[in-house]
Amino acid sequence: MHFLLIACISATFLFASGVPVSEELITDEAKAIEFLEWYNKESSKVTYSYFLKQWAYQTNLTDFNQQQAVS
Ligand SMILES: *[C@@H]1O[C@H](CO)[C@@H](O)[C@H](O)[C@H]1NC(C)=O
């Protein structure tokens, strides 16, 4: 359940960040593995950054931290 939530948040942020997410169906296994490795790396970075900013805001309620968390 938590993984699913994090995956949805990551996908949303990747989409919002302008990283090109191809809509084509990948049938080549090597390409699929390459995509998953890329996705795993990028989504980890985005998710980590998201939670750091959320934590900063939730433990220190300033306008600046709120803007960082929302951006
Ligand atoms: C709270 O956040 C502000 C930035 O908005 C920062 O300057 C301040 O040092 C932080 N306070 C603590 C206790 O971390």
N, CA, C, O and the ligand as a Tripos MOL2 file, in Angstrom:
@<TRIPOS>MOLECULE
protein
  298   297    72     0     0
PROTEIN
NO_CHARGES

@<TRIPOS>ATOM
      1 N           0.8370   -1.2040    0.0000 N.3       1 MET1
      2 CA          0.0000    0.0000    0.0000 C.3       1 MET1
      3 C           0.8700    1.2510    0.0000 C.2       1 MET1
      4 O           0.6610    2.1640   -0.7980 O.2       1 MET1
      5 N           1.8490    1.2840    0.9030 N.am      2 HIS2
      6 CA          2.7290    2.4580    0.9320 C.3       2 HIS2
      7 C           3.5390    2.5560   -0.3450 C.2       2 HIS2
      8 O           3.7600    3.6400   -0.8840 O.2       2 HIS2
      9 N           3.9880    1.3670   -0.8300 N.am      3 PHE3
     10 CA          4.7680    1.3850   -2.0630 C.3       3 PHE3
     11 C           3.9370    1.9660   -3.2050 C.2       3 PHE3
     12 O           4.4280    2.7520   -4.0150 O.2       3 PHE3
     13 N           2.6720    1.5620   -3.2490 N.am      4 LEU4
     14 CA          1.7840    2.0400   -4.3090 C.3       4 LEU4
     15 C           1.6280    3.5590   -4.2320 C.2       4 LEU4
     16 O           1.6680    4.2500   -5.2500 O.2       4 LEU4
     17 N           1.4530    4.0570   -3.0310 N.am      5 LEU5
     18 CA          1.3060    5.5020   -2.8340 C.3       5 LEU5
     19 C           2.5630    6.2260   -3.2940 C.2       5 LEU5
     20 O           2.4900    7.2360   -3.9930 O.2       5 LEU5
     21 N           3.7260    5.6930   -2.8900 N.am      6 ILE6
     22 CA          4.9970    6.3150   -3.2710 C.3       6 ILE6
     23 C           5.1730    6.2510   -4.7830 C.2       6 ILE6
     24 O           5.6360    7.2140   -5.3950 O.2       6 ILE6
     25 N           4.8090    5.1280   -5.3870 N.am      7 ALA7
     26 CA          4.9310    5.0040   -6.8410 C.3       7 ALA7
     27 C           4.0440    6.0270   -7.5460 C.2       7 ALA7
     28 O           4.4570    6.6310   -8.5370 O.2       7 ALA7
     29 N           2.8280    6.2220   -7.0380 N.am      8 CYS8
     30 CA          1.9180    7.2120   -7.6410 C.3       8 CYS8
     31 C           2.4700    8.6200   -7.4890 C.2       8 CYS8
     32 O           2.4330    9.4130   -8.4290 O.2       8 CYS8
     33 N           2.9780    8.9270   -6.3110 N.am      9 ILE9
     34 CA          3.5540   10.2520   -6.0700 C.3       9 ILE9
     35 C           4.7490   10.4570   -6.9890 C.2       9 ILE9
     36 O           4.8970   11.5140   -7.6020 O.2       9 ILE9
     37 N           5.6030    9.4360   -7.0810 N.am     10 SER10
     38 CA          6.7880    9.5350   -7.9430 C.3      10 SER10
     39 C           6.3920    9.7610   -9.3860 C.2      10 SER10
     40 O           6.9450   10.6260  -10.0650 O.2      10 SER10
     41 N           5.4360    8.9830   -9.8510 N.am     11 ALA11
     42 CA          4.9990    9.1050  -11.2420 C.3      11 ALA11
     43 C           4.4540   10.5030  -11.4920 C.2      11 ALA11
     44 O           4.7210   11.1020  -12.5330 O.2      11 ALA11
     45 N           3.6920   11.0200  -10.5390 N.am     12 THR12
     46 CA          3.1270   12.3570  -10.6670 C.3      12 THR12
     47 C           4.2360   13.4010  -10.7410 C.2      12 THR12
     48 O           4.1900   14.3170  -11.5620 O.2      12 THR12
     49 N           5.2380   13.2490   -9.8670 N.am     13 PHE13
     50 CA          6.3170   14.2340   -9.8540 C.3      13 PHE13
     51 C           7.1740   14.1180  -11.1040 C.2      13 PHE13
     52 O           7.6170   15.1270  -11.6500 O.2      13 PHE13
     53 N           7.4070   12.8990  -11.5560 N.am     14 LEU14
     54 CA          8.1870   12.7350  -12.7900 C.3      14 LEU14
     55 C           7.4560   13.3900  -13.9410 C.2      14 LEU14
     56 O           8.0650   14.0670  -14.7700 O.2      14 LEU14
     57 N           6.1440   13.1880  -13.9930 N.am     15 PHE15
     58 CA          5.3470   13.7900  -15.0550 C.3      15 PHE15
     59 C           5.4060   15.3070  -14.9360 C.2      15 PHE15
     60 O           5.6210   16.0080  -15.9250 O.2      15 PHE15
     61 N           5.2120   15.8150  -13.7020 N.am     16 ALA16
     62 CA          5.1800   17.2600  -13.4710 C.3      16 ALA16
     63 C           6.5480   17.8910  -13.7050 C.2      16 ALA16
     64 O           6.6340   19.0610  -14.0760 O.2      16 ALA16
     65 N           7.6210   17.1240  -13.4920 N.am     17 SER17
     66 CA          8.9600   17.6910  -13.6260 C.3      17 SER17
     67 C           9.3830   17.8100  -15.0900 C.2      17 SER17
     68 O          10.4420   18.3660  -15.3810 O.2      17 SER17
     69 N           8.5750   17.3000  -16.0070 N.am     18 GLY18
     70 CA          8.8790   17.4430  -17.4220 C.3      18 GLY18
     71 C           9.8100   16.3730  -17.9480 C.2      18 GLY18
     72 O          10.2220   16.4260  -19.1070 O.2      18 GLY18
     73 N          10.1550   15.3850  -17.1010 N.am     19 VAL19
     74 CA         10.9750   14.2720  -17.5840 C.3      19 VAL19
     75 C          10.1320   13.5060  -18.5970 C.2      19 VAL19
     76 O           9.0150   13.0900  -18.2900 O.2      19 VAL19
     77 N          10.6700   13.3190  -19.8180 N.am     20 PRO20
     78 CA          9.8510   12.6520  -20.8240 C.3      20 PRO20
     79 C           9.5360   11.2110  -20.4260 C.2      20 PRO20
     80 O          10.4430   10.3880  -20.3000 O.2      20 PRO20
     81 N           8.2860   10.9130  -20.2340 N.am     21 VAL21
     82 CA          7.8580    9.5560  -19.9220 C.3      21 VAL21
     83 C           7.1540    9.0310  -21.1700 C.2      21 VAL21
     84 O           6.0540    9.4610  -21.5170 O.2      21 VAL21
     85 N           7.8180    8.0970  -21.8270 N.am     22 SER22
     86 CA          7.3080    7.5720  -23.0930 C.3      22 SER22
     87 C           6.0160    6.8030  -22.8860 C.2      22 SER22
     88 O           5.8530    6.0880  -21.8970 O.2      22 SER22
     89 N           5.1030    6.9610  -23.8300 N.am     23 GLU23
     90 CA          3.8390    6.2340  -23.7370 C.3      23 GLU23
     91 C           3.8550    4.9830  -24.6010 C.2      23 GLU23
     92 O           2.9010    4.2050  -24.6000 O.2      23 GLU23
     93 N           4.9670    4.7900  -25.3530 N.am     24 GLU24
     94 CA          5.0130    3.6290  -26.2310 C.3      24 GLU24
     95 C           5.1850    2.3500  -25.4190 C.2      24 GLU24
     96 O           5.8230    2.3520  -24.3660 O.2      24 GLU24
     97 N           4.6140    1.2710  -25.9140 N.am     25 LEU25
     98 CA          4.7170   -0.0190  -25.2400 C.3      25 LEU25
     99 C           6.0920   -0.6130  -25.5330 C.2      25 LEU25
    100 O           6.4780   -0.7680  -26.6920 O.2      25 LEU25
    101 N           6.8290   -0.9440  -24.4680 N.am     26 ILE26
    102 CA          8.1630   -1.5090  -24.6440 C.3      26 ILE26
    103 C           8.0390   -3.0310  -24.6740 C.2      26 ILE26
    104 O           7.6280   -3.6540  -23.6960 O.2      26 ILE26
    105 N           8.4050   -3.6190  -25.8200 N.am     27 THR27
    106 CA          8.3010   -5.0830  -25.9470 C.3      27 THR27
    107 C           9.6730   -5.7420  -25.8510 C.2      27 THR27
    108 O           9.7680   -6.9490  -25.6300 O.2      27 THR27
    109 N          10.7340   -4.9560  -26.0150 N.am     28 ASP28
    110 CA         12.0940   -5.4820  -25.9240 C.3      28 ASP28
    111 C          12.4960   -5.5770  -24.4420 C.2      28 ASP28
    112 O          12.4470   -4.5760  -23.7260 O.2      28 ASP28
    113 N          12.8920   -6.7770  -23.9780 N.am     29 GLU29
    114 CA         13.1820   -6.9760  -22.5620 C.3      29 GLU29
    115 C          14.3560   -6.1160  -22.0750 C.2      29 GLU29
    116 O          14.3110   -5.5690  -20.9730 O.2      29 GLU29
    117 N          15.4000   -6.0000  -22.8940 N.am     30 ALA30
    118 CA         16.5650   -5.2080  -22.4960 C.3      30 ALA30
    119 C          16.1830   -3.7410  -22.3140 C.2      30 ALA30
    120 O          16.6320   -3.0730  -21.3830 O.2      30 ALA30
    121 N          15.3330   -3.2550  -23.2380 N.am     31 LYS31
    122 CA         14.8720   -1.8600  -23.1310 C.3      31 LYS31
    123 C          14.0080   -1.6790  -21.9000 C.2      31 LYS31
    124 O          14.0750   -0.6500  -21.2270 O.2      31 LYS31
    125 N          13.1880   -2.6920  -21.6060 N.am     32 ALA32
    126 CA         12.3180   -2.6200  -20.4290 C.3      32 ALA32
    127 C          13.1450   -2.5620  -19.1560 C.2      32 ALA32
    128 O          12.8430   -1.7880  -18.2480 O.2      32 ALA32
    129 N          14.1900   -3.3820  -19.0920 N.am     33 ILE33
    130 CA         15.0640   -3.3840  -17.9120 C.3      33 ILE33
    131 C          15.7670   -2.0370  -17.7850 C.2      33 ILE33
    132 O          15.8850   -1.4820  -16.6930 O.2      33 ILE33
    133 N          16.2350   -1.5220  -18.9300 N.am     34 GLU34
    134 CA         16.9030   -0.2070  -18.9390 C.3      34 GLU34
    135 C          15.9440    0.8740  -18.4200 C.2      34 GLU34
    136 O          16.3270    1.7230  -17.6150 O.2      34 GLU34
    137 N          14.6840    0.8270  -18.8970 N.am     35 PHE35
    138 CA         13.6900    1.8050  -18.4490 C.3      35 PHE35
    139 C          13.4390    1.6770  -16.9440 C.2      35 PHE35
    140 O          13.3690    2.6800  -16.2340 O.2      35 PHE35
    141 N          13.3050    0.4390  -16.4630 N.am     36 LEU36
    142 CA         13.0360    0.2380  -15.0340 C.3      36 LEU36
    143 C          14.1990    0.7060  -14.1700 C.2      36 LEU36
    144 O          13.9920    1.2500  -13.0860 O.2      36 LEU36
    145 N          15.4300    0.4940  -14.6530 N.am     37 GLU37
    146 CA         16.6000    0.9800  -13.9080 C.3      37 GLU37
    147 C          16.6040    2.5040  -13.8530 C.2      37 GLU37
    148 O          16.8730    3.1050  -12.8120 O.2      37 GLU37
    149 N          16.2980    3.1160  -15.0030 N.am     38 TRP38
    150 CA         16.2260    4.5760  -15.0580 C.3      38 TRP38
    151 C          15.1080    5.0740  -14.1230 C.2      38 TRP38
    152 O          15.3040    6.0130  -13.3510 O.2      38 TRP38
    153 N          13.9380    4.4290  -14.2090 N.am     39 TYR39
    154 CA         12.7900    4.8430  -13.3940 C.3      39 TYR39
    155 C          13.0880    4.6920  -11.9120 C.2      39 TYR39
    156 O          12.7470    5.5600  -11.1070 O.2      39 TYR39
    157 N          13.7260    3.5880  -11.5580 N.am     40 ASN40
    158 CA         14.0570    3.3230  -10.1590 C.3      40 ASN40
    159 C          14.9600    4.4220   -9.6060 C.2      40 ASN40
    160 O          14.7630    4.8940   -8.4870 O.2      40 ASN40
    161 N          15.9610    4.8280  -10.4080 N.am     41 LYS41
    162 CA         16.8870    5.8690   -9.9660 C.3      41 LYS41
    163 C          16.1720    7.2180   -9.8340 C.2      41 LYS41
    164 O          16.2760    7.8920   -8.8100 O.2      41 LYS41
    165 N          15.4420    7.5990  -10.8970 N.am     42 GLU42
    166 CA         14.7800    8.9050  -10.9070 C.3      42 GLU42
    167 C          13.6880    8.9970   -9.8410 C.2      42 GLU42
    168 O          13.5790   10.0070   -9.1470 O.2      42 GLU42
    169 N          12.8880    7.9500   -9.7140 N.am     43 SER43
    170 CA         11.7920    8.0050   -8.7470 C.3      43 SER43
    171 C          12.3350    8.0290   -7.3220 C.2      43 SER43
    172 O          11.7220    8.6330   -6.4420 O.2      43 SER43
    173 N          13.4760    7.3800   -7.0810 N.am     44 SER44
    174 CA         14.0840    7.4270   -5.7500 C.3      44 SER44
    175 C          14.5100    8.8500   -5.4180 C.2      44 SER44
    176 O          14.2860    9.3350   -4.3080 O.2      44 SER44
    177 N          15.1280    9.5130   -6.3950 N.am     45 LYS45
    178 CA         15.5890   10.8940   -6.1700 C.3      45 LYS45
    179 C          14.4120   11.8170   -5.8940 C.2      45 LYS45
    180 O          14.4410   12.6200   -4.9610 O.2      45 LYS45
    181 N          13.3650   11.6910   -6.7270 N.am     46 VAL46
    182 CA         12.1910   12.5600   -6.5950 C.3      46 VAL46
    183 C          11.4810   12.2880   -5.2690 C.2      46 VAL46
    184 O          11.0870   13.2220   -4.5700 O.2      46 VAL46
    185 N          11.3200   11.0210   -4.9270 N.am     47 THR47
    186 CA         10.6210   10.6640   -3.6970 C.3      47 THR47
    187 C          11.4090   11.1290   -2.4720 C.2      47 THR47
    188 O          10.8320   11.6370   -1.5110 O.2      47 THR47
    189 N          12.7310   10.9510   -2.5140 N.am     48 TYR48
    190 CA         13.5770   11.3710   -1.3930 C.3      48 TYR48
    191 C          13.4640   12.8840   -1.1910 C.2      48 TYR48
    192 O          13.2810   13.3630   -0.0720 O.2      48 TYR48
    193 N          13.5760   13.6160   -2.2840 N.am     49 SER49
    194 CA         13.4810   15.0760   -2.2090 C.3      49 SER49
    195 C          12.1060   15.5050   -1.6890 C.2      49 SER49
    196 O          11.9980   16.4220   -0.8740 O.2      49 SER49
    197 N          11.0580   14.8280   -2.1720 N.am     50 TYR50
    198 CA          9.6920   15.1430   -1.7420 C.3      50 TYR50
    199 C           9.5430   14.9630   -0.2290 C.2      50 TYR50
    200 O           9.0150   15.8380    0.4580 O.2      50 TYR50
    201 N          10.0100   13.8300    0.2780 N.am     51 PHE51
    202 CA          9.8250   13.5640    1.7070 C.3      51 PHE51
    203 C          10.6990   14.4730    2.5700 C.2      51 PHE51
    204 O          10.2970   14.8570    3.6680 O.2      51 PHE51
    205 N          11.9010   14.8220    2.0760 N.am     52 LEU52
    206 CA         12.7420   15.7510    2.8410 C.3      52 LEU52
    207 C          12.0460   17.0970    3.0080 C.2      52 LEU52
    208 O          12.0350   17.6710    4.0970 O.2      52 LEU52
    209 N          11.4600   17.5970    1.9080 N.am     53 LYS53
    210 CA         10.7940   18.9050    1.9530 C.3      53 LYS53
    211 C           9.5190   18.8480    2.7930 C.2      53 LYS53
    212 O           9.1880   19.7930    3.5090 O.2      53 LYS53
    213 N           8.8070   17.7180    2.6900 N.am     54 GLN54
    214 CA          7.6100   17.5560    3.5290 C.3      54 GLN54
    215 C           7.9950   17.5210    4.9980 C.2      54 GLN54
    216 O           7.3370   18.1330    5.8390 O.2      54 GLN54
    217 N           9.0650   16.8000    5.2970 N.am     55 TRP55
    218 CA          9.5230   16.7010    6.6830 C.3      55 TRP55
    219 C           9.9380   18.0880    7.2030 C.2      55 TRP55
    220 O           9.5910   18.4670    8.3210 O.2      55 TRP55
    221 N          10.6690   18.8220    6.3940 N.am     56 ALA56
    222 CA         11.1190   20.1560    6.8000 C.3      56 ALA56
    223 C           9.9240   21.0350    7.1410 C.2      56 ALA56
    224 O           9.9430   21.7670    8.1300 O.2      56 ALA56
    225 N           8.8750   20.9560    6.3090 N.am     57 TYR57
    226 CA          7.7030   21.7940    6.5450 C.3      57 TYR57
    227 C           6.9040   21.3100    7.7580 C.2      57 TYR57
    228 O           6.4650   22.1180    8.5760 O.2      57 TYR57
    229 N           6.7200   20.0040    7.8720 N.am     58 GLN58
    230 CA          5.8930   19.4780    8.9560 C.3      58 GLN58
    231 C           6.5440   19.6380   10.3210 C.2      58 GLN58
    232 O           5.8560   19.6070   11.3410 O.2      58 GLN58
    233 N           7.8530   19.8080   10.3530 N.am     59 THR59
    234 CA          8.5350   19.9880   11.6420 C.3      59 THR59
    235 C           8.9310   21.4360   11.8840 C.2      59 THR59
    236 O           9.4980   21.7680   12.9250 O.2      59 THR59
    237 N           8.6290   22.2970   10.9130 N.am     60 ASN60
    238 CA          9.0270   23.7040   11.0140 C.3      60 ASN60
    239 C           8.1160   24.5080   10.0670 C.2      60 ASN60
    240 O           8.4340   24.7230    8.8970 O.2      60 ASN60
    241 N           6.9920   24.9350   10.6100 N.am     61 LEU61
    242 CA          5.9380   25.5160    9.7700 C.3      61 LEU61
    243 C           6.2240   26.9770    9.4130 C.2      61 LEU61
    244 O           5.6940   27.9010   10.0310 O.2      61 LEU61
    245 N           7.0710   27.1580    8.4040 N.am     62 THR62
    246 CA          7.3060   28.5220    7.9260 C.3      62 THR62
    247 C           6.7730   28.6160    6.4910 C.2      62 THR62
    248 O           6.5870   27.6070    5.8100 O.2      62 THR62
    249 N           6.5340   29.8500    6.0590 N.am     63 ASP63
    250 CA          6.0610   30.0450    4.6850 C.3      63 ASP63
    251 C           7.0860   29.5310    3.6860 C.2      63 ASP63
    252 O           6.7300   28.9480    2.6620 O.2      63 ASP63
    253 N           8.3750   29.7540    3.9930 N.am     64 PHE64
    254 CA          9.4330   29.3110    3.0890 C.3      64 PHE64
    255 C           9.3990   27.7860    2.9190 C.2      64 PHE64
    256 O           9.4530   27.2680    1.8030 O.2      64 PHE64
    257 N           9.3070   27.0770    4.0630 N.am     65 ASN65
    258 CA          9.2780   25.6080    3.9940 C.3      65 ASN65
    259 C           8.0090   25.1140    3.3100 C.2      65 ASN65
    260 O           8.0250   24.0810    2.6410 O.2      65 ASN65
    261 N           6.9190   25.8440    3.4740 N.am     66 GLN66
    262 CA          5.6800   25.4570    2.7890 C.3      66 GLN66
    263 C           5.8660   25.5770    1.2650 C.2      66 GLN66
    264 O           5.4850   24.6880    0.5040 O.2      66 GLN66
    265 N           6.4500   26.6800    0.8580 N.am     67 GLN67
    266 CA          6.6780   26.8780   -0.5880 C.3      67 GLN67
    267 C           7.6060   25.8170   -1.1580 C.2      67 GLN67
    268 O           7.3990   25.3260   -2.2680 O.2      67 GLN67
    269 N           8.6460   25.4610   -0.3760 N.am     68 GLN68
    270 CA          9.5660   24.4080   -0.8210 C.3      68 GLN68
    271 C           8.8380   23.0740   -0.9510 C.2      68 GLN68
    272 O           9.0650   22.3240   -1.9000 O.2      68 GLN68
    273 N           7.9550   22.7850    0.0170 N.am     69 ALA69
    274 CA          7.2360   21.5150    0.0100 C.3      69 ALA69
    275 C           6.2700   21.4330   -1.1660 C.2      69 ALA69
    276 O           6.0590   20.3620   -1.7340 O.2      69 ALA69
    277 N           5.6910   22.5610   -1.5210 N.am     70 VAL70
    278 CA          4.7050   22.5730   -2.6110 C.3      70 VAL70
    279 C           5.3920   22.5710   -3.9840 C.2      70 VAL70
    280 O           4.8540   22.0340   -4.9520 O.2      70 VAL70
    281 N           6.5820   23.1730   -4.0570 N.am     71 SER71
    282 CA          7.2160   23.3520   -5.3840 C.3      71 SER71
    283 C           7.6070   22.0470   -6.0550 C.2      71 SER71
    284 O           8.1440   22.0600   -7.1630 O.2      71 SER71
    285 C1         12.9320   26.7910   10.0780 C.3      72 LIG72
    286 O1         12.9550   27.1260    8.7240 O.3      72 LIG72
    287 C2         13.5840   28.3690    8.4100 C.3      72 LIG72
    288 C3         13.4630   28.5870    6.9170 C.3      72 LIG72
    289 O2         12.1390   28.9110    6.6130 O.3      72 LIG72
    290 C4         15.0450   28.3050    8.8460 C.3      72 LIG72
    291 O3         15.6480   29.5420    8.5890 O.3      72 LIG72
    292 C5         15.1040   28.0000   10.3270 C.3      72 LIG72
    293 O4         16.4660   27.8530   10.7110 O.3      72 LIG72
    294 C6         14.3740   26.7030   10.6210 C.3      72 LIG72
    295 N1         14.3170   26.4780   12.0430 N.am     72 LIG72
    296 C7         14.7310   25.3130   12.5670 C.2      72 LIG72
    297 C8         14.5980   25.1960   14.0690 C.3      72 LIG72
    298 O5         15.1690   24.4090   11.9060 O.2      72 LIG72
@<TRIPOS>BOND
     1     1     2 1
     2     2     3 1
     3     3     4 2
     4     3     5 am
     5     5     6 1
     6     6     7 1
     7     7     8 2
     8     7     9 am
     9     9    10 1
    10    10    11 1
    11    11    12 2
    12    11    13 am
    13    13    14 1
    14    14    15 1
    15    15    16 2
    16    15    17 am
    17    17    18 1
    18    18    19 1
    19    19    20 2
    20    19    21 am
    21    21    22 1
    22    22    23 1
    23    23    24 2
    24    23    25 am
    25    25    26 1
    26    26    27 1
    27    27    28 2
    28    27    29 am
    29    29    30 1
    30    30    31 1
    31    31    32 2
    32    31    33 am
    33    33    34 1
    34    34    35 1
    35    35    36 2
    36    35    37 am
    37    37    38 1
    38    38    39 1
    39    39    40 2
    40    39    41 am
    41    41    42 1
    42    42    43 1
    43    43    44 2
    44    43    45 am
    45    45    46 1
    46    46    47 1
    47    47    48 2
    48    47    49 am
    49    49    50 1
    50    50    51 1
    51    51    52 2
    52    51    53 am
    53    53    54 1
    54    54    55 1
    55    55    56 2
    56    55    57 am
    57    57    58 1
    58    58    59 1
    59    59    60 2
    60    59    61 am
    61    61    62 1
    62    62    63 1
    63    63    64 2
    64    63    65 am
    65    65    66 1
    66    66    67 1
    67    67    68 2
    68    67    69 am
    69    69    70 1
    70    70    71 1
    71    71    72 2
    72    71    73 am
    73    73    74 1
    74    74    75 1
    75    75    76 2
    76    75    77 am
    77    77    78 1
    78    78    79 1
    79    79    80 2
    80    79    81 am
    81    81    82 1
    82    82    83 1
    83    83    84 2
    84    83    85 am
    85    85    86 1
    86    86    87 1
    87    87    88 2
    88    87    89 am
    89    89    90 1
    90    90    91 1
    91    91    92 2
    92    91    93 am
    93    93    94 1
    94    94    95 1
    95    95    96 2
    96    95    97 am
    97    97    98 1
    98    98    99 1
    99    99   100 2
   100    99   101 am
   101   101   102 1
   102   102   103 1
   103   103   104 2
   104   103   105 am
   105   105   106 1
   106   106   107 1
   107   107   108 2
   108   107   109 am
   109   109   110 1
   110   110   111 1
   111   111   112 2
   112   111   113 am
   113   113   114 1
   114   114   115 1
   115   115   116 2
   116   115   117 am
   117   117   118 1
   118   118   119 1
   119   119   120 2
   120   119   121 am
   121   121   122 1
   122   122   123 1
   123   123   124 2
   124   123   125 am
   125   125   126 1
   126   126   127 1
   127   127   128 2
   128   127   129 am
   129   129   130 1
   130   130   131 1
   131   131   132 2
   132   131   133 am
   133   133   134 1
   134   134   135 1
   135   135   136 2
   136   135   137 am
   137   137   138 1
   138   138   139 1
   139   139   140 2
   140   139   141 am
   141   141   142 1
   142   142   143 1
   143   143   144 2
   144   143   145 am
   145   145   146 1
   146   146   147 1
   147   147   148 2
   148   147   149 am
   149   149   150 1
   150   150   151 1
   151   151   152 2
   152   151   153 am
   153   153   154 1
   154   154   155 1
   155   155   156 2
   156   155   157 am
   157   157   158 1
   158   158   159 1
   159   159   160 2
   160   159   161 am
   161   161   162 1
   162   162   163 1
   163   163   164 2
   164   163   165 am
   165   165   166 1
   166   166   167 1
   167   167   168 2
   168   167   169 am
   169   169   170 1
   170   170   171 1
   171   171   172 2
   172   171   173 am
   173   173   174 1
   174   174   175 1
   175   175   176 2
   176   175   177 am
   177   177   178 1
   178   178   179 1
   179   179   180 2
   180   179   181 am
   181   181   182 1
   182   182   183 1
   183   183   184 2
   184   183   185 am
   185   185   186 1
   186   186   187 1
   187   187   188 2
   188   187   189 am
   189   189   190 1
   190   190   191 1
   191   191   192 2
   192   191   193 am
   193   193   194 1
   194   194   195 1
   195   195   196 2
   196   195   197 am
   197   197   198 1
   198   198   199 1
   199   199   200 2
   200   199   201 am
   201   201   202 1
   202   202   203 1
   203   203   204 2
   204   203   205 am
   205   205   206 1
   206   206   207 1
   207   207   208 2
   208   207   209 am
   209   209   210 1
   210   210   211 1
   211   211   212 2
   212   211   213 am
   213   213   214 1
   214   214   215 1
   215   215   216 2
   216   215   217 am
   217   217   218 1
   218   218   219 1
   219   219   220 2
   220   219   221 am
   221   221   222 1
   222   222   223 1
   223   223   224 2
   224   223   225 am
   225   225   226 1
   226   226   227 1
   227   227   228 2
   228   227   229 am
   229   229   230 1
   230   230   231 1
   231   231   232 2
   232   231   233 am
   233   233   234 1
   234   234   235 1
   235   235   236 2
   236   235   237 am
   237   237   238 1
   238   238   239 1
   239   239   240 2
   240   239   241 am
   241   241   242 1
   242   242   243 1
   243   243   244 2
   244   243   245 am
   245   245   246 1
   246   246   247 1
   247   247   248 2
   248   247   249 am
   249   249   250 1
   250   250   251 1
   251   251   252 2
   252   251   253 am
   253   253   254 1
   254   254   255 1
   255   255   256 2
   256   255   257 am
   257   257   258 1
   258   258   259 1
   259   259   260 2
   260   259   261 am
   261   261   262 1
   262   262   263 1
   263   263   264 2
   264   263   265 am
   265   265   266 1
   266   266   267 1
   267   267   268 2
   268   267   269 am
   269   269   270 1
   270   270   271 1
   271   271   272 2
   272   271   273 am
   273   273   274 1
   274   274   275 1
   275   275   276 2
   276   275   277 am
   277   277   278 1
   278   278   279 1
   279   279   280 2
   280   279   281 am
   281   281   282 1
   282   282   283 1
   283   283   284 2
   284   285   286 1
   285   285   294 1
   286   286   287 1
   287   287   288 1
   288   287   290 1
   289   288   289 1
   290   290   291 1
   291   290   292 1
   292   292   293 1
   293   292   294 1
   294   294   295 1
   295   295   296 1
   296   296   297 1
   297   296   298 2
@<TRIPOS>SUBSTRUCTURE
     1 MET1         2 RESIDUE 1 A MET
     2 HIS2         6 RESIDUE 1 A HIS
     3 PHE3        10 RESIDUE 1 A PHE
     4 LEU4        14 RESIDUE 1 A LEU
     5 LEU5        18 RESIDUE 1 A LEU
     6 ILE6        22 RESIDUE 1 A ILE
     7 ALA7        26 RESIDUE 1 A ALA
     8 CYS8        30 RESIDUE 1 A CYS
     9 ILE9        34 RESIDUE 1 A ILE
    10 SER10       38 RESIDUE 1 A SER
    11 ALA11       42 RESIDUE 1 A ALA
    12 THR12       46 RESIDUE 1 A THR
    13 PHE13       50 RESIDUE 1 A PHE
    14 LEU14       54 RESIDUE 1 A LEU
    15 PHE15       58 RESIDUE 1 A PHE
    16 ALA16       62 RESIDUE 1 A ALA
    17 SER17       66 RESIDUE 1 A SER
    18 GLY18       70 RESIDUE 1 A GLY
    19 VAL19       74 RESIDUE 1 A VAL
    20 PRO20       78 RESIDUE 1 A PRO
    21 VAL21       82 RESIDUE 1 A VAL
    22 SER22       86 RESIDUE 1 A SER
    23 GLU23       90 RESIDUE 1 A GLU
    24 GLU24       94 RESIDUE 1 A GLU
    25 LEU25       98 RESIDUE 1 A LEU
    26 ILE26      102 RESIDUE 1 A ILE
    27 THR27      106 RESIDUE 1 A THR
    28 ASP28      110 RESIDUE 1 A ASP
    29 GLU29      114 RESIDUE 1 A GLU
    30 ALA30      118 RESIDUE 1 A ALA
    31 LYS31      122 RESIDUE 1 A LYS
    32 ALA32      126 RESIDUE 1 A ALA
    33 ILE33      130 RESIDUE 1 A ILE
    34 GLU34      134 RESIDUE 1 A GLU
    35 PHE35      138 RESIDUE 1 A PHE
    36 LEU36      142 RESIDUE 1 A LEU
    37 GLU37      146 RESIDUE 1 A GLU
    38 TRP38      150 RESIDUE 1 A TRP
    39 TYR39      154 RESIDUE 1 A TYR
    40 ASN40      158 RESIDUE 1 A ASN
    41 LYS41      162 RESIDUE 1 A LYS
    42 GLU42      166 RESIDUE 1 A GLU
    43 SER43      170 RESIDUE 1 A SER
    44 SER44      174 RESIDUE 1 A SER
    45 LYS45      178 RESIDUE 1 A LYS
    46 VAL46      182 RESIDUE 1 A VAL
    47 THR47      186 RESIDUE 1 A THR
    48 TYR48      190 RESIDUE 1 A TYR
    49 SER49      194 RESIDUE 1 A SER
    50 TYR50      198 RESIDUE 1 A TYR
    51 PHE51      202 RESIDUE 1 A PHE
    52 LEU52      206 RESIDUE 1 A LEU
    53 LYS53      210 RESIDUE 1 A LYS
    54 GLN54      214 RESIDUE 1 A GLN
    55 TRP55      218 RESIDUE 1 A TRP
    56 ALA56      222 RESIDUE 1 A ALA
    57 TYR57      226 RESIDUE 1 A TYR
    58 GLN58      230 RESIDUE 1 A GLN
    59 THR59      234 RESIDUE 1 A THR
    60 ASN60      238 RESIDUE 1 A ASN
    61 LEU61      242 RESIDUE 1 A LEU
    62 THR62      246 RESIDUE 1 A THR
    63 ASP63      250 RESIDUE 1 A ASP
    64 PHE64      254 RESIDUE 1 A PHE
    65 ASN65      258 RESIDUE 1 A ASN
    66 GLN66      262 RESIDUE 1 A GLN
    67 GLN67      266 RESIDUE 1 A GLN
    68 GLN68      270 RESIDUE 1 A GLN
    69 ALA69      274 RESIDUE 1 A ALA
    70 VAL70      278 RESIDUE 1 A VAL
    71 SER71      282 RESIDUE 1 A SER
    72 LIG72      285 GROUP 0 **** ****
